[in-house]
Amino acid sequence: MDWDTLIAALVGALIGISSSLITLFVNHYFQRKHDDRKRKWELEDRAINRHLEFRDINLKHAQELLDSYFHEIQELCATEILLIHTENIEALRPSPDNESEKIKLTLKQISSLTAFDNIELGNLAVELASLYNEELENRLYIMSMIESSDDFDKQVLVAKVREFGERAISIMSKIQVELDKLTETAL
């Protein structure tokens, strides 16, 4: 074998080896880039799914809270109307601990409605809680009027209680609309 053939064979082998190494390096580089991009997408998807899951849990809790408020408001109105008509305070007197617990719970539960960063929903929740707490105080006022045997117009008091119920239901309807909007945007 002469030197020219040997050099040509070595150059050919070097070109083959170097092209194989370059191909291997480029393939590794792009495969790694592809894997990194895929991993990044998976992490983003997980974060989005966690956010949506958290949002769904909050929406469910807010709906349960709204249902609870509806039940509490109906119970409060019925109790007040019964109190006005029967004037039997002892049978309907709430315990002071129970009343203060209801107020604390009401204020605490507002935070679940304000967690959505929806200003309208937050304002409505605060308005509903305020209205509910005012009516709890109104019940104490009605009871004090009955205890002191003051003359009072039952129809006026019943009308006020019904007005409270209508306002509360109106606010709860608006809250439901806001929750429905949030549910639609979550999908």
N, C-alpha and C positions, 0 to 999 in steps of 0.2 A: 504494500500500500504506500502510495506516495503522500507527501505532506499536503498537497492541495486537496486531495480527497478527504484526508483526515480532518483538515481545518473546515472543509465544507460540511462534513458530518457533525463536527462539534458545534459549528455555528447553527446548523439545523436543529441540533439537540437543544442548544441554549435558547433558540427562538421558541421551540416547542415547550420547554420547561418554563421559560419566562412568560409565555402567553398563558400557560396553564395556571401559573401562580397569580398572574394579573386577573385572570378569569375567576379564580378561586377567591381572591381578595375582593373583587368587585361584587361577586355573588354574595359573599359573606356580609359585605357592607350594606347592600340593598336588602338582603334578608333581615338583617338586624334592624334597619330603618323601618321595614315593613312590620316587624314584630313590635317595635316600640310604638308605632302609630296604632297598631291593633290594640295594644295594651292600653294606650291612652284613651282610645274610644271605649274600651270596656270599662275603664275607671269612670269616664264621663257618664256612660250609661248607668252604671251602678249609682253614681251620685244623683242623677236625675230620678232614678227609680226610688231611691231612699227619700228624696224630697217629695215625690208624688205620694209615696206611702205615708209619710208623715203628714202631708196635707190631707190625704183621705181620712186618716185617723182623726185629725183635728176637725174636719168637716163632719164626721160622724159624731164626734163629741159635741160639737156645736149644735147639731140637729137634736141630739138627746137633751142638751141643755134647754133648747127652745121648747121641746115637748114638756120638759119638767116645769119650765116657767108657765106654760099654758095650763098645766094641771094645778100648779100652785095658785095662779091667778083665779082660776075657776073656783078653787076651794076657798080662797080668801073672800071672793065676792059672795059666795053662798053663805059663808059663815057670818059675814057682816049683815047681809039681808036677814038672815035668821035671827041674829042678835037684835037688830032693830025691831023686828016684829014680835019676838018673844020676850025681849028685855030680860032674859035669863042669863046673866053674866057668868055665874059660877059654872054652868054647864059648858060654856063656850070660851071661858077664860084660858088663854094660852099661858104656858109657864114662861116666866121672864127669860129663863135660860134658852128655851126653845125659840123665842122671838129673836134674841140676840144672835143665836146660832144661825137662824134663817138669814138675818141681815148680813152676817159675816160670810156665809156661804154664797149669798147673792153677789156680794162684792168680789169674792174670790173667783167666782165663775165667769165674771166679766172678762177676765184676762184671757180665757180661751177664745172669746169672740174677737178680742183685739189682737190676737196673734197672727191674723191674716194680713196685716198691713193694709187693711181696707178702711179708710177713714170713715166712710159712710156707715159701715158695719159697726165700727167702734163707737161712733156717736149714737147710733141707735141702741146699742147694748147699754151704754151708760144711761141713756134716756129711759130705757125700760127698767133698769135697776133702780134708778132714782124714783120713777113713778111707783114701782113696787114698794120701795121703802117708805115713800110718802103715805101710801095706802095702809101700810102696817101701822104707822103713826096715827092715821085717821081712825083705825080700828080702836086704838087706845083712847082716842078722843071720844069716840062714840060710847065706849064703855064708861068713861068718866062721866059723861052726860047722864047715862042711865043710872049710875051709882049715886049721883047727886040729885037724882029725881028732877032734873031740869026738864022744863017743857021743851019739846023739840018736835019738829015736823017730820014725821016718818017718811012721807013721800019725797021731801027734799033730800033727805039722807039716802034713800034708796036710789033716787035719780043720780046722786053723786057717785054712788057705788057702781051703778050701771055705766055711767060716763067713764069711770076709771077702767072698767072692763072693756069698753069699746076702744078707748085710747090704747090700752095695752095690746089688744088684739090687732089694732091697726099697726102699731110698732112692730109686733111680732110678724105680721104679714110682710112688712118692709124688710125685716131681717131675713125672712125666708127667701125673698126675692134676691137679696144680696148673696145668701148662701147658694142659691141656685146658679147665680152668675159665676161664683167661684167654682162650683162643681163643673160647670160647662168649660171653664178655662182650664181646669185640671185635666180634662180629657184631651 
